[in-house]
Amino acid sequence: MAEVGKILGLRCPYCGASLPKTEKELVKCKYCGTTVRIEDANKYLEHLKGFVIEWIRTALPLGISAVYSPSVDPLARHNIFVQNILPSLNAEFGKVQLDAFESFAVPLIVPPFVKYPFSSGRQKDAKSFFSYDAKICSVQPLAVSADDQAVVEKMGGLSRAFAHVLIALDLMEKVQVGSYKIIAENFAVAAKALEKPYETLANRLKALIEVYLSIDDLLSKKTAESRTRINKAKTILEEVITKSTLDINLSICVSAIEQELEVAKTVSLIIDLMEANVYADPLETVRRVGNLFERISICQVCGPDWKQRFENLGRYSEITRWLCIILDAQRGRTPIKIASGMGNVLFPFWVAEINYTFGTGALWMRKGKYVKETALVAATFPLYQNFALYPSEVVTDIFSRRPDGTLVGSITGAETSISTGENVSRLVQMGVLRPASGYAIVPLLSTVSEAKQLMNEYLQQVSMRSGGKLQIASCEVSDVIFVPVDLSTGFINFHETLGWIQPRQFGDLQTINSIIV
């Protein structure tokens, strides 16, 4: 019993990680941040010792003495390990690998102030993987050959590393600013445990350590140190992506690592904003970015496709890049495309260039026509909860009215269009690239790919609504135009800039007012 307790050491009863030796009554776990009573830690150690000893007795006919007795020669130890211990460990290790790589296949980091979105339905407990590692630690005296030791190192390393990653993920879900160093501490232990058997995976975790510490430096206004760390992280992640693509076991993680690289780019952009001295206090920049990210991350979506899109962490780097452009435009450094109109607030729209064909004419006069149109997508559309069900609410619905004279034209084949986007096309064409000094600006809350997806869904609904009259339609979204408005708590006034064609929904106006820069 004593030997097992010495090998295992004191453990945190909350997360299962190791605790430092102390003579005090209380000790703080440096991995989960919980303050633990030594009495409770000793009780948990006794429980864990009992669990391990019972497992050894089940696995070994000779009982626990075969593990620690000096009278058992090395060859006998090796045979006991191979014939009795290894089959039992292997039976569990398959599930440990499956659980670990299932979690490694999603991003292990999110931008600051964003709640970790990938844990829904996750039923994995760090303590259970520490328990498996405790079994491995307890039978290490039997692993006498180099091969035996390599197996023990691989099994114990992965289970111990995964347990620490799970602790880190639990901390990420709480979105506590002070937890970044603790998360980095967990990843440091995990990276060390994986260093030999899973070098590329260990390097991934080392990069994430730099990202988390960079965020911590950023929040402490240490922008130079933060910049150095984030640049190092980006370099490592780029190398890890290249190696993982060629590794059959890690290829499932490539998408997740690419998103982690996007998080690193997002942090780099936040550092840019802080160094630009947009606000007197650099932390005011962080506060505004944090407010924006919190609003973005709580948007509710309909359907798995949009859920997957909104969980893609690359959207934060694109939205932050647009925030940099907006703030530079306000300072007269960068031009943005601004439409003509009245108002002291600039509202962002994605510009969609639409190509479609439609059928017109009856009987022998039947023919097809090709049309190029322009429509706008409110860049705040994620704030409207039902945007996926009713995309026409958040776009300029250019198909809601038919052009004049189409009734007769639809019979004779004289129709030239079934849409009314002339005003939108004119507005976009008359837009001017210029600085935005003197304007307040609503930041973009969506990405170019999201705007394109929404517009395609709108066109699909238009085709169904028209009974198939709209036949083939495609769109490209690549530009943003800012339309002057007057914005109050409950109303957006476009002053007839868009007329009847303006979107009916823009999202919660109180939220929009709270994120204006």
N, C-alpha and C positions, 0 to 999 in steps of 0.2 A: 504493500500500500504506500509506504513512504517513498519508494523509488518513483512510482507513478506521479505522486504529488509533486516531487522535486522536478520532474521533467515538464509537467504541465504548467506549474507556477500559478500565481493568483490570476484570476480572470474576472472581467467585468460582468456582473450578473445581468446587465441590460443588453450589451451587444456581444459579449463573449470574447472580446479581445484581451490581450495581456495587460496586466496592471503593474506599475513599478513597485518595488519593495519599499515599504515605509513602516515606521514605528508609530505613526499617527493613527487616529481612529477613522479619519476620512481621507479619501484620495480621489483625485479627479481623473477620470478616464480621458486620455489625450486623443482617443479615436472617436468617441461619440459625444464627449463633452459633459457626461453625467458625473456628478459627485457621488461617490460610492462609500458606504460604510464597510470597513474592513471585515466586520462580522458577517455581513451579507456576502462579501467576496469569498470568505472562507467556506460559508455554507454552499455556495455555488461550486467551489472547487471540490468539496466532498461529493456533491451530486455528480460532477463530471468524472471524478475518480471512480465512483461506483459504476457509472455507465461504461467506462473503458475497461475496468477489470472484468465485468460481466461479459463483455465482448471477447476479451482475451480467453477467458475460461471456455467460452463456446467454441472459439476457433482452434484452441490448442488442447489436445488430449492430455498433455502433461501438465496443463494448468499454467499459471503465471510464473512459476519457478523456472520454466524453460526459457523465459525471456531474460531474466536477470541473473540467473545462477552462473557463476564462473566455471562450474564443472562441465557445462555444455560446450563442446569444442566447436570451432568455427564452421567446419563442414556440416555438423549437425544443425547449427544455427541456420546455415544457408538452406538446408533441406527443409527445415521447419518453416522458414519464410516462404519458400517456393510452393511447398505442398499444402500448407495450412493457412498461412496469413494472406498470401497474394490472391488466391481465389476469392476470399472474402472481401478484400479491398477492391479488387477489380469489379466485383458485382455492383458496388456502389459508385465506382469512379466513372462508369459510363454515364450515369445520371448527373454527376458533378460536372463533367465535360459539357453535356447537353445544356444544363442550366446556365453554366458560365458563358458559353459561346452564344447562347440565345440572348443574354444580356449584353455581351460585348458587340452584338450585331446592331445595337442602337447607340446613339450618341451618349457619351458619359459626361457630357458637360452641356450647359445652356448659357446664353448670355446673362450678364448680371441683371437681377431683378425679375427674372423670368422663372416661373415655377416649372420644375422638371415634369414634362408631359408624357414620358414613356413608361411610367410605372403602373398604369391602370391594369388591374388584374394580376399584378405580380405577387405571387405567394411564395416568396423565398426569404428565408430567415438566416441572417448571418451566423447566429449561434449554432444552427445545424451543421454548417460547413466548418465552423471551428471545432465542433464535436468530431467530425470526420477527420480533421487534421490532428486532433488529440489522439485518435486511434493510431494514426501513422507515427506520431511522435513516440508513442508508448512502445512500439515494436521496432524502433530504429536499431536497438542492439542486435537484432536478428539480421539486419541488412549488412552483411559482412563483405560481399563482393562489390566491385565497382558497378556492375549491372544492377545489383539489388539497390545500391545507394542511389543510382540514377532514377530508378523507378520511384523510390520513396520521395526523392527530391521533386520529381514531376507531379506526383499525386498530391503531396503535401503542399507544394508551391502553388498549384492551381487552386486548391480548396482554400488555402489561407488567403491568397490574393483575392479570390472572389468574395470571401467573407468581408474583407476590408472595402472592396468596391461596393458591396451592398450597404455597408454602413455609410459610405460617402453618398450613395444615391438617396438614402433616407434623409441625410442632412440637406441635400439639394432640394428635396421636396418642400422643405420648410422655408426656403428663400430667406435665410438669415444672413445679413451682411457679414457678421463676425465669424461665420463658419468656413470661410474660404481657406484659411490656414489649416483647419482641422481636416477638411476634405483633402487638401494637398498632403497632409501627414498620412492619411489612409492610402492614398495613391502611391506614396513613397514606399510604404511597406509592401504594397501589392507589386510594385515594379521590381523591387529587390527579390521577392519570392519567385517572380517569373523570369528573372534575368537569364538563367541558363537554359531551361527547357523551352521558353517562349520569348526569345530575344526581341522580335519585332513588336510583339504585344507589350512587352515591358517598355520599349521605346515610346510606344503610343502613350502609355501612362505617364512617362517622364515628361512628354510634351504637355500633357494636361496639367501636370504639377506646375509647370511654368505659366500656363494660362491662368490657373487659379491664383497663383502668387502675384501675377501681373495685375489681376483684378484687385487683389488686396492692396497692392502698391498704389494703384490708381485711386482707390478710395481714401488712401492716406496722402494723396496729392504728390506722390513720388513718381512723377511722369517719366523721368529719365530711366529710372530702374524698371518701371512698368514697360517702357518701350523696348528695352534690352531683352527682357524676359519674353515678350510677345513675339519679337522677331525670331528668337531662338526656337520658340514653340512652333511657329509657322514652318521653319526650315525642317525641323524634325518630322512634323506631320506630313510634309510633302514627300519626304524619304519613306516614311511608313506606308503611305498610300501606294507608292511605286512597288515596294516589296510585298505588300499584302495582295496586290493585284496578281502577283505571280505565285502566291502561296495558296494551295487548294484549301487549306484549313482556315485561312484568314480572309479569303476572297469575299465571304459573306459580310465581312465587317467594313468593306471599302466605302460603301455609301455612308455609313455612320462616321467614319474617319473624315470623309470629305465634308460632312456637316460640322464636325469639330473644327476643321480648318476654317470654315466660314465663321464660326464663333470667334476664333482667334482674329480673323480679319475685322469682325465687328468691334472687338476690344481695341484693335489698332485704330479704327476710325474714331472711337470715343476719345482715345489719347490725342488724336489730331484735333478734335474739337476743344479739348482742355488746353492744348498748347496754343491754339489760335486766340485764346483770351477773349472769347466772345462775351463772357460775363466777368465781372470783377472777381468773383469767387469761383475758382475752377469747379468746386463741388456743386455750384448751381447748374453747370453743364451736366454733371452726372445726375443731378436730381431730375432735370428735364428729360434726359434720355431714359432714366428709370421710370418716370411717369408715362412716357410714350410706350415703353416696352410692356409695362403692366397693362395698359389699355389694349395693346395688341394681343397679348397672350391670353386674355380672358374672353376674347371674341368667341361666341358660340356659333357652331356650324351645323349644317344639315348634310348627312351622307358621309360615307367613308372616304370618298375621293377628296372632298374639301377638308376633312379632318387631317388626312395625310399631308395635304398641301400646307395647312396652317401649322403643322408640327415640324415641317422642314425648317431647320434653323438658318438656312441660307437666306430666308426672307428678312431676317433681322439685319444682316449686313447690307442688303440692298436698300432697305428702308433707312438705315443709318447713313448710307452714302447720299441718299436724297436729302436727309436732314443737313448734312455738311454743305451740300450745294445751296440749299435754301438759306442757311445762315450766312454763307459767303455772299449770296445775292443781296441780302439785307445790308451787308457792309459795303456793297458796291464793288465787290471783287469778281463776281461771276454773273453773267447774264442768264436769265431764265426766260422762257417764252410766256409773255403776258398778253392776254386778250384785251381789247379795248372795252371800256365799261366804267361804271361808277362804283365806288366802294373803297374802303380803306383796309379790307382784308382780302387776301388772295386765296382762292379755293382751287385745289388741284383736280384735274381731270386727265385720265388717260385718253389719248387720241387713237381711235381704232379706224383703220382704213379697210373698208369692206368691199369685197368683190362678190357679186351675186348674179345669178341668172333667174329669169322667171318666164313663165309661159303666158302668152296672151293670144287673143283672137279665137274665133269659133269656127268649127268645121274646116273648110278649105283655106280659111284665113289664119289658121293656127300657126304660131311661130314662137321662137325663143328670143329673148333679149338679154343683153349683158350690160350691167350697170356697175359703176364705181361710186361708192358713197363714203361719207365720214360720219362717225358717231363718237360720243364721249361716254366715258365710264367714270362715275364719281370715285375718286381714289380713296375715299373713306368707306367704301361699300361694306367692308367686313363688320362695321358697327351696326349695320342693319341686319337683324337676326334672321330674317327670311329671304336674304338675297339669293340663296340657292334655289328656292322655290319660285320666287318672282323676280328674276333678273331684270325684267323690263322696268321695275321700280327704281333701279339705281343707274340706269343709262338714259341717254337721250333716245327715247323710243321713236325712231324715225319711221317705223312701219305702222304706228298706231293710227295714222290718217293717210288716206290715199290722195294723190295729187288731183287737182281739179280736172274734170273732163275724162276721168278714167272709165266711167260707166260705158260710154259709147266706144271708147278706145279699146276696152277689153273684149268687145265683140268684133270690131273691125281689125284688131291687131295693131292699132295706132299708138298704143301705150308705149311710153319710153321709160317709165319707172313705176314702181309700186311703193316708193319711199319718198320722204320729204326731208332730206338732210341738207338742203341748200344753205339754210341759215348756219348750220354747224360748220359746213365746209368753208363758208365765207368768214366765220369767226376765227377758224384755225388759220386760214390763209392771211388774215389781217393781223394775226398775232405777231408781236415784235420781241426779239431777243434784247433784253435790257436788264440792268440791275433792278432790285426791288427795294431800294432805299425808301423808307417812310411807310412801308406796308407791314402789317402783321400777316403772318402766313400760316395756313393750316398744313401740317406735315402730311405726307403720303402714309397711308396705313396698309397699302397693298403693293404687290410687285407686278412687274410687266407680265409674267406668266400667269398670274392669278387674274389679271384684267383680261387677258386673251381668252382664258378658260371661261370666264363669266360671259364675255361677248359671244363666244361660240354656243354656249348654252342658251343665250338669248335668241340667237339666230335659229337654233333648233326649235325653240318654242314658237317663233314667228312662222316658221315653215308649217308647223302643225296647225297654228291658228289660221293660216291662210288656205288650209286645205290642200297644201302641196303646191300652191301657185309659186311660192318661193322654192326654187328647185335645188340649186347648188349655191352654197355660200361659204366664204372663207374670210378670215380677217387677219390683219397684222397690227400689232400694237407695239410701238417703239418710242413714242414721244409723249410728253406731258405739257399741258397748257394750263396756266393759272388764270382764273377768271375773277375779276374784282367783284366783291360782294360787300354788303353790310350784314353783319352777323350779330344777332341778339340771342338771348337765352332760349327763345322758343321759335326763332324764325330766321331763315336765310333769304335775303332780298337781293335778287340778281338784277333788279332795275330793267327788266325787259331785254337783258342781254341775250338770253336764250329763249324768251317768249314761252309759248305753250309747251315747247318741247323739252323744257328743263326736267331733270329727274324728279320724281315725286318723293324719293327717300334719299337721305344722306347718312343716316345713322343717328344715334343719340346726340342731340345738339349740345346738351350739357357736357358730354364727354368731349365733343369737338372743341367747345370753348375752353376746356381745361388743358388742351394740348397745343393751343395756338402759340407760336413763337414770334 
